[in-house]
Amino acid sequence: MNSVNYPWTEASLSDAIAFDFNVGDPELLASEASAHRLGDLFIAEDRSTDEQNNSSRSRVLRMVASALQLHQRLDLPKTPYSAMMEFGDRRTAIGSDWKGCGAVLDELGRRSPNPVISARLLDLAWLVERSRVDAGRAAVLAYVRVADGMLTRELRHRDYDSDHRPISEVKSALRRGLQICELLRLRENDSDFMALKTFCLASADQFQSEGDSQGLLAMMNLALDYELDLPERCAPRMEVAARGFTSGTDPHSVCDALVGAGRAWRRAQDTANYERCMLEASCRMAEHGRALGGNLSGSHFVQQAIDLLRGLSSSDAKASKRELRIELIRLQSAAEDEFGTFEYSFDLSELVKAVKDRTQGLSIEEALFLLAAIHRPRPTSVIEEEAMEGMRKHPLGSLFGVQQHDSDGHVRFRSPGTDMRNIDPAALEHAIARQEGIYRETVVRGRIAVVVYQLASEHSVTLDEVFPLCRESPFVPPDLTETFSKGILAFLHGDMTSAMFILTPLLEASLVYVLKGHDVDVVRHDEDSGTQEDMSITQLYKNHRGELEAIFSASVVDDIERVFLARSGPGLRHAIAHGTTSDGQAYSGDSIYACWLMWHLCLVPLFKERLEARGSGSEADATD
């Protein structure tokens, strides 16, 4: 057994042998495809169990529930299970917690009535005890049954419409099975690997015959990534998938299919077809930008179209790049007149009073938009007035000078004593920083954390939900979309250390990207060395503050400065960039607020589109 006494690792082998899977509604238990929802069933059963926390049954229920509600990270195949939420020094379960519990997990996994439960428990049994190769093999076959069940609708994922096949979930199950095969080094002559390979290729055939481009593309990506088929066979089928997407489909789906086909052609060493696919993908992306009819949104997609042509050497590609760059300059020049601000107006007073109740029952997308709108930076004039009012009410607190020290005792900010007749700017800055620190803590604990916690308790948020929103945002540089999405996902799951170290450096990249989109010259010329490079964030604030305020509003620009840059405040950018932060600082109210502010800036440009798509005339409906 595990040497650490986690409540979800207390079940013994005898407990597992004696356990029966008579949990809740038998039909629901056998047909649910969502591991998170299944975990809810076991939690509800545990709460209704007599002698809770002491009985053999309760110990097993806690073990299975925690295993099912792990956060799955398929980008980390060797350690794919992390905590769903972290709360400072507390957290939910992670995969390695069950070291020494392999026999218990194996026993429960083989007897489960639902292949989703079997796959998760057998996967964990093999992960924590690699000698249990049979458990790993059984997990591979269980993942095949999960994928098959979702395609035949014998398993129903409650987070999707009943008529909708959850292709992304099918792909995730098969990808995890293939990862296990790769780690176990199962090759072509192995029956378990062949069963998985045969299922993937047969599913691709079925999707192609049905005209399901999303499913065909998913299977072909797996085939290419894990060498289930020759790349020269995968590429044409990816092009078929691209042609099959309807005109109203997200243009990124078409481009993803064409880029995937190009990747396959390149692996097959067919340069001509590789460049043809990439050129077509670029054309599709540029056409979508033009169809939007807006200059800023158009420039966002034209820039992505140019990025797709990087490294191509054909004459057609070079000509297209020249034309797109000319078009980009024209769009950027006109963007400021059309869309000069990310500002919006919301009356959230009702929402703030009952944040938890308001969040309950929302879909994942609605909750993510609500999180972005739950607060907005306040005007600096209001903050200054409040600070001066505080100084008037407590004059003794302003009479004495103040020094702020870093962790090594060095003075990082100094303000002299002052009085109300002649307020020193540094003293006012200190008063604002102190007041805003308290205010941010209130916002985080009373609003942001409530929505994040409620979102995690009702949904299993994955990259599939966050990535599309980041990809559509003009705030996110296209070549950093995945990194930005992973930073936001870490924030939503409470992994604040990862979130802070990913998102903080990206703030500078996003500001530079948005300024370039508004035709602002952000290049710094070093005459001594004859070199050029983008300005740093401090240089942007010094040289282009007016442009930043025109785009984001003065309130947002000032809030960014107070949180990330000002020495009187938390100074998060300096702390992250120079390694002067501490392990616990990432979980402070300032850090959580900083990550929320990045999500706020990401989604603000999408609110108008969302309102128009919903046909709503009220801004307050943006979070409904």
N, C-alpha and C positions, 0 to 999 in steps of 0.2 A: 504493500500500500504506500501511498505518498506520505513522505515524512512530515509535510506541512498539512495541518488539519483544516483544509478548506471544507466548508459545509457541503459542497457538491462532489467531494471525493470520499465520503464516509461509507458508501455502500460496499459491502463485502461480496465475495463470490457466492457465499451461501444466500445472501440477500437477493442476488441476481437470479440464482436458480429457483428460489421460491417465488419470484415476482411473476405476476400475470399481467398481461397488457390490456386488462379490462379498464380502460381509461376513457371517461366521457362517453360520447356517442360512438359506438363501434364503427358505423359507416363513415363518419367524419374522420376518425382516426386512421382508417384504412385508405381514404381517398384524398386526404390533404397533401398538397405538394410543397407547401411552404414550411421549411424547417422552423422558422420563427413562430408561425401560427401553431404548429404542433407543440412547440415549447410552451405556448400559452395554455394548451390543454393539460399538460402535465403539471404546470404551476397551479391551475385551478383545481386539479385533482388533489394536489398536495395540501392545498388550503382546506379542503373538505375532509381530509383524512383524520380520523380519530388518533389521539396520542401523537399529534403532529410534532416533528423534530426528533422523535424517539423511536418510532416504529421502523421496521425493516422496509416496509413499503414506501414510507416517506423518504428514506435515504435514497432509494432507487429513483423515485420521482424527481428529486432534486438533481441527481446526477444526470438523468436523461434530459431534463428541461434545460439545464445549463449547457450541456453539450449541443443541443439543438439551437440555442440562441447565441452561439459564438459568432463573431464577425469573421466571415470568410474572406481571405485575401488570396485570390488566385495568382496575383502577381508575385507572391512569395511561396512557391510550391513546397519548399522544405519546411516552412513554418506558416502554414496557411490559416491558422486560427488564432485571432487576437481578441482582446476584450471588446464587448459591444459598447461599454461605457467605462470611463475612468473618472473618479471623483477625488482628486488630490492623492492621498495615500491609500484610497480604496478603489476597487475595480471589480468588474464582473469577471467571469472565468476566462482563462486562456488555455490553449491546447496543452501546453506543457504541465498544467496543474495535475493531469492524470497520470503522471509517471508512476509506474508500479501498479496501475489499475487496468493494465491491458487485458487480463483474463476476465475481469468483470465486464468491461466494454464489449469484448468479443462474445461473451455469453449472451448479453442482452441484444447485441446487433444481429446475431444469427436467429434469434427467436422473434424479432419484431414483425408485426403484421404489415408494416409500411416500409417500402424500400428506401424512402427518404431517411427514416430513422436508422435502418440497417446500414446504409451507406455512410452516414455521419459517424455512427458508433464504431463500425469496423475500420473506417479511415483513422479515427483517433486511436483505436487499439494498436494499429500498425505504426502510427506516428510515434507513440510514446514507447513502444517496444518493437524495434525494427526486426527483431528475430521472429516476430509473428507474421511471416510472409504469407501464410494462408489467409490471415485476416485482410492483408492488403489486396490479395487476389479477389477475395470475396467482396471487398469494397468496390473494386473495378466492375464486377458483374452487377453489383447493386446499383451503381451509377447508371449502367446501361438500362436497368429496369426502371429507374427513375425517369430517364429521358423517354423511354418507350411509353411509360404510363402517361406522361404529359402529352405526348403526341397523339395517343389513342384516346385521351381524355378520361382514362381510368383514374388518373390522378388530376385533381383540379387545384390550381393555384388561386387562392381566394383574393390575391391582390390584383388579379386580371379578370377581365370580362369572361363570362362563361363561354362565349363564342370565339375567344381569342386564344390562340396557342402561344404559350409563353416561350418564344424562341430563345430569348436571352437566358432563361432559366435552363432550358434544354442544353444550350451551348455550354453553360457553366458546369452542369453535371458531367457532360462528356469531356470537357477540358480537364476537370479534376481527375476523372478516370484515366485520361491519357497522361497526366502528370505522374500519377502513381505508377503507371506502366513504365514511364521513363525512369523514375527513381528506382524501380525494381529491375530495370534493364530487361524488360520483357520484349522480345524481338518477334520477327515475322513468323517464326516457327512455334510460337507460344499460343495455345488455344485461347487463353483469356484475352490477350492482345488482339488476336484475330477476330474474336467475337465483337470487341469494341470497334475495330476498324471496319468490319463488315456492316455493323449497324450504322456508322457514320456515312459510309458511301451509299448504303441502301436508302438512308433518309434523304441524302442529297438527290438521288434519283427520284424519290417520291416528291420532294419539294419542286424539282424541275418540271415533273409531269403535271403538277398542280398549278404551276405558275407562281409559286411562293418564293419571291426573290429574296426576302429576308432570311428564310430558312436555308435556301440554297447557298447564299453568301456565308452564312454562319458555318455550315458544314464544310465548305471549301476553304475557309480560313483555318479550320481545324486540320483539314487534310494537308494544307500547305505547311502549317506550323509544325506538325508532327510527322510529316512525310508519309501520310497515308496513301498518297497517290503522286504520280509524277507531276512536276510543276507545269509542264507543257499540256497536261490534261486538266489541271486546275484552272489555268488562266482563261481558256475559252468559256468555261462554265461560269466564272466570275463575270465575264462580259455579258453572258446571257442574263445573269442576275441584274446587272446594271440596266440592261435594256428592258427588263421586266418591271422596274419601278415605275409607277404611274406619274403623270405630270405634276400632281399635287403632292408628291412625296417630298420629304425633307431632302434638300439637294445634297446634304452630307452623305446620305445613304447611297446615292448614285455615285458620288465621288469616292466614297470608301470602297465600293465595288470595283470601280475603275482603277483606283490606286492599288487595291489588292491584286487585280489582274496584272497590272504593271509589275508589281513585286514578283509575281509568279513568272512572268515572261523574262524578267531580269535574271531570276534564279535559273531559268532554262537557257540563259545566255542568248536570248533573242532581243538584241538592242532595238531593232526597228519597231517591234510590237510593244516593247516597254515604253518607248518615247511616244508612240501613237496613243497608248492608253493614258499616259500622264498629260499629254496635250489635250485630249478630249475631256479629262477631268477638270483641267484648268478652264477650258471653255465653258463647261457646265457651271462652274463656280462663278465665273465672271457674268454669265447670263443671268444667274440668280440675283447677283448684286444689282444688275441693271433693272431687272424686273421689279425690284422693291421700290424703285422710283425715288429713293432718297440719296442724298449725297454722302452723308456719314456712313449709313449702313451699306451703301454701294461701295464706298472705298474700303470698308472692312472686308468685303468679300473679294474685291479686286486684288487686295493685298494677298489674300489666301490663294487666289488664282496665280499670282506671280510666284508665290512660295512653291507651288506645285511644279513649276518649271525649272527650279534650281538644278543645275548640273546637267541639263539636257543640251545636247550639242547640235541637233539637227537645225537646218536653216528655217524650217517652219516654227520650231520652238523659239529660236532667237528672234524671229520677226514678231511672234506673238508677245514675247516679253517686252519688246520695244513699244508695241501698241498699248499694252496694258499699263506700262509705266507712264506713258503720256496721259492715258485715261485716269490713272490714279492721281496724278498731279492736278488735273482739272477738277476731279471730285473733291480732293482735299481743299482746294482753293475755295470751292463753293460751300463746303460743309459748315463753316462757322455761321453763315447767314441762315442756314436751314435748321441747325440743331446745335444751339450754343450752350446747352446746360443739361445736366443730369437731374436737375431739381424737380421735385414733385410735392404735391400737397395732400396730406392725409389728416383726417381727424381720428386719432387713435385713442381718445380719452376713454371711450366705452370699452375698447379692446383691452387696454391696460388694466382696467379694474377686474377683469375676469379672464386673464390670459390663459389659464389652464383650461377653463370651460370652453373658451373660444377655440382652442387647439384640438380638443377632443373630436374625433370623428372625421377630421380632414384627411384628404388624400395626401400622398407624399408630396406631390407638386404644390398643392395648396399650402401645406405646412411650411415648405421651403420658402415660398413667397411671403408667407406671414412672418417668418423669422426675419427676413430682410426688411420688412416694413414695421416691425414691432417698436422701432425707435428711429429717430433721425437726429443728426447733430443740430444743436441749438445755435442761434445767431450769437456771434461773439459779443455784440452789444448787450444782450441779455445777461450773458455770463459775467461780463465786466461789471454791470450794475449790481448783480447779486454779490459779487466779490466785494465791491465797495460798501454795499449795505452791511455785509458781515464785518468789515473793518470798522464801520461806524458803530455797530452794536458792541464790538469787542475791541476797543481802541488799544488796550494794553498789549494785545497780541501783535500789534503792528509797530509798537514803539521800539522793539528790540530787533537787531539784525539777525539774519538767519543764514546758516550755512548748511548745504546738503552734501552728504558724503557718499562715496561709493563703497563697495564691500571691502576695499583695501584702506578705507579711511581718507582717501584723497578728496579734496573739495571739488565738486563738479558744478555747483551753482551757489552763488552768494547774493543775498539781497540785504540792503541796509535797513535800519529802522526808518519809519516814516510817520507822518501825521496826516490828518485829513485835509489840512490846508494846502499841503504841497506833496501829493502822493508820488513817491518814486516809482518809475516804471518797473524796476526789478522787484520791488515789494508787491506791486499789483500782480505781476506775473506769478510770484510765489503764492499769493492768495488765491489766484485763479487755479493754479496747479493743484493746490491742496483741496480746494472746493470740488474741482472736477474729478479728482481721485475718488472722493466719497460718492459723488454723483454717479460715476461709472460703475462703482461697486453696486449701487442701488439698482441701476439699469440691468446689470448682469444678473444679479440674484433675483430680482423681481420680475424680469421680463425674458431676457435672452435665455437664461438657464432653464426657465420653466418650459419654453417652447422646445428647446433642444431635448430636454428630458422626456417631454410628452411625445415628441417625434420618435425618439428611440424606443419608447415603451409600446408604441402602436405599430411601428413599421421597421423593417430591416432595410435601412438606407444603404445603397451600394453605389458604385461608380456609375452604373447604368442610369441612375436618376440625376446625379450631379453633373456628369460630363456633358450631356446635351445642352443644359442651361449655360454652362461655362463656354461652350463652343459658340453659342449664339450671341454672347455678350460682347459688345464693342470695347469693354474694359479689359478683356483678357486677350493678350497677344496670341495669335493662332498657334505659333510654334511652342507655346508654353501651356496650352490648354490642359493637357493631361496632368502636368505637374501642378497647375493651379487647382484642378479638380481633386487631386489626391490631398492637397493641403486642406481644402474645404471639407473633404470627407473625414480627415483626421479630426478636424474641429467638431464636426457633427457627432463623432464617436467618442469625444472626450480625450483623444490623444493629443493633448495640448502641446507637448514638447515637439512632436512632429509637425503639428499645424503651424506653430510659431516659426520654426526654422525653415519651413517651406514657404509660407506666405509672406513673411516680412521682407525678404529680398525681392519678391515679385512685385511689391508695391512700386518700386522704382521703375521696373520694366513696364508696368501697366501705364504709369503716368507718361513715360516717354512714348509709348505706343499711341496713347490717346492724343498727345500733343502733335505727334507726327501726322495723325489722321486729320488734325485741324490745320495742317500746313504750317506748323511752327518749327523753325529751325532749332533743333536741340543739339546740334553738333558743336563740340568745343574744338577750336583750332589752336594747336600748340605751335606757335611760330618758331620757337627755338629748335624743336625736334622735327618740325614739319609733319606732324601726325594729326590725326583727327579721331575723336571718339565722342560717344554720347555723353551729355552732361550727367553728373551725379544728381541725386535728389536734392541735395543742398544747393547746388548750382541752379537747378530748375526753380527752386523757391526764390532764389536771389534774382534771377534774370527773367523769369517768366511767370511770376506770381499772378499778374493781371490776367494772363491767358488761362491759367489754371482756375482762377475764380470765375472767369466767364464761362468755363466749361462745367465745372463741378459745383459752383456757388461758393461764396466766401465762407459760409458756415462749415462746409465739408473740408475745404482746404485748411482752415484753421484747426479743425478737429484732428485732421491727419497730423498736422504739425505738433499739436499738444501731446498726442499719443505716441508718435514715432520719433519725433525730431528734437523737441524742446528739452534742454538740459534740466529745466525746472520740473519736468514731468517724468514719466517712467523711462523716456529715452530708449524705446525698444529697438529702434534700428541700430543704434550704436552698440547696445548690449548684445544683440544677435551677431552683428558684423564683426565685433572684436572679441567675442567670447567672454564678456564680463558679466553675463547673466548667471543665475544659479539654477539648480535643478527645480526648485519649487516655483520660480517666478513665472513659468509658463502657465501655471494654474491660478495666477492672481487675477483679480477683476480687470486690471488694465490689459493683460494679455488676452483674456477671453473677449473683451470688448474690441481689441485690435483685430482679432480674427473675424469677429462679427462684422466689423466695419468693412473688411475686404469683401465679404459676402454681400453686404449692403450695396457697395459700389458695383459689384458684378451684376446684380439683378435690377438695380434701379432703371437702367435703359430699357429693360424688357417689360416694365409695367404697362407702358402705353400700348405696346403690341398686344399684351395679354388682355387688356381691357377691350380693345377693338375686336379681338377674336371672340370674346364673350358677348359682344354686342351690348356692353354696359356703358351707360353715360355717366356713371358716378365713380369718382376716384376711390371712394371708400370701399367699393366692391372689389378692389384689386386684391384684397386678402380674403375674399369669400371663397 
